[in-house]
Amino acid sequence: MSRLVLAIVMASLSAWAQDWPDFRGPERNGVYPGTIAEKLPANGPEMLWEKSVGAGFSNPVVANGRLILFHRVGSEEVVEALDAGTGKPIWKQAYPTKYRDDFGFDPGPRASPVIAGGQVYTFGAEGTLTCLSFASGERIWQVRANEEYGVAKGFFGAASTPLIDGNRLFLNVGGADGAGIVALDKDTGKLLWKATEDDASYSSPVMAEIQGKRRLVFFTREGLGDPGAGGRQGVLCATLALAVERVSECGDANRVERHRAADGQLRYGRAGAGFLWGRGTESAVVGRRGAVEPLLDAGAAGWRGVWL
């Protein structure tokens, strides 16, 4: 067991500027628009409460004064709602899991919970996709996605955080028969459409406006893909396959990796935390293959480099 510690430098809960209901924040960009203290107190931030938690890499999310925690305890994946100010339990929902990765490492969930439209969505390491009531914790639906879509076992389990947009839930499930990416009805879990033969990566999809069009962007095991956001029903609008041509020895954060895109052009960038670079409508991500989030920054002259 490990310990989750919620610490806050504000004087009171009323100082919180906004909710944090999704992976990397409400816009999935890691940006907090509120006021952040420039200097911490000499004795560190005030601790409001602490709680022992189980295994996993999933980060908590917060909305309407509630914190949602997703972790593994024993042979169960557990979703808990806690009072964000006091840590007091509100509800708990659990289901069995037998997941073990190939290296005998941490068996807990990887993907973050998502709070949207009065519901909580979780995607467990074994590929169990669950929708719960935010108010009561009651299970609304559950899909064992790895079984449903014929997903091959990966090294480190299912890790892509689902993306909710309108009435749809988007996920890089990495399934067979054209189910690399799926769109489900967020209220029922029923399949709306599927696209690509791409295996799942450990990256989570994002929505972005690119050249005046709203795009749904995935970084799958095979590369960057846009299966369409505006009712395109899974028609693949654009894709860029990446293949590593040469990588120097691991361990050097300043090394340069060279990738060849589908158009035959080479792309370069520092490895370290990853780098996104391109021109016009082309783009490429180098660095940790499949492990970084696609950040899109369209300028007047086209794509600009963005550290990930």
Residue, then its C-alpha position, 0 to 999 in steps of 0.5 A: m500500500s502507498r499513501l495519497v496525500l492531498a496538500i493545498v497552499m490556499a487558506s480555504l477551499s473557497a480559493w479553488a478556482q476550478d474543477w480538475p475532472d479529466f486527465r491533465g485538467p479540463e482541457r487535457n493540456g496540463v494548464y491551470p488558469g487559476t492563481i498559484a502561489e509563487k512561494l511555499p510556506a517555510n514549513g511546506p503546504e498545509m496538509l488537509w488530509e491523507k489516505s492510504v491507497g492501493a496499487g496503480f498509476s491513475n491520478p485522482v480527479v475533482a469536480n463539485g467538491r468530490l475527489i474520485l480515486f481509482h486504484r487496485v486493492g487486493s484482487e479488485e479495481v476500486v473507484e471511490a468518491l471522497d469529500a475533497g475537503t475532508g477525505k470523508p468517504i461518500w461511495k465506493q464501487a469495486y469489481p474483480t480483476k486478475y491483471r498482471d503485467d508481463f514483468g510482474f510490476d504494478p498491477g493497478p490501473r493506469a488510465s485516469p478517471v473522467i467526470a463528465g455529464g454527471q457520470v464517472y468513467t474508468f478504464g482498468a488495466e485489464g481493459t474493463l471500461t466502466c460508467l458510474s453515477f457521480a452522485s451515487g456510485e451506482r454502476i450504469w454500464q460496464v464493457r470488458a473492452n479487451e474481450e469485446y474487441g479482441v485486444a491482444k495482451g500488451f506489456f503494461g496493460a490498458a492505459s489510454t484515458p477515454l475522451i468524452d465529447g458530446n454523447r460519445l466516448f472515444l478510446n484507443v482500444g487496439g482491437a481486432d477487425g477495424a476496432g483500433i479506435v472506437a466511439l461508444d455511446k457514453d450513456t449505454g456503452k454501445l458501439l457507434w463506430k470503429a476505425t483503424e487496425d492500430d494497436a493501442s498505445y499508452s497515450s490518450p486522445v485529445m480534441a483540437e481545432i486545426q486549420g479551422k476544423r475540429r479534430l480528434v487526434f490519437f497517437t496510437r502504436e502506429g502513429l498519429g491519426d485523426p478519425g474525425a470528430g464532427g460526425r465523420q463516423g470513423v472515416l480516417c481523415a488523416t494519418l502519419a505513420l512513424a518508424v524509428e530509423r535510428v535511435s542512440e543508446c538509452g539514458d541520454a536525455n539530450r540524444v537526437e532521434r531520427h524518425r521517417a514519416a510515411d511521406g519519406q521525409l526525416r524528422y528530428g528532435r530531442a528524445g528526453a520528454g518527447f518533441l513534436w515537430g512538423r510543417g504545414t499539415e505534417s507532424a511527427v512525435v519523437g521520443r518515447r514511442g507511444a507514451v506521450e500525449p499529442l500536443l497540437d500548436a498550429g501557428a500562422a506558418g504551420w506547425r511549430g515545435v512543442w515540448l511534450 
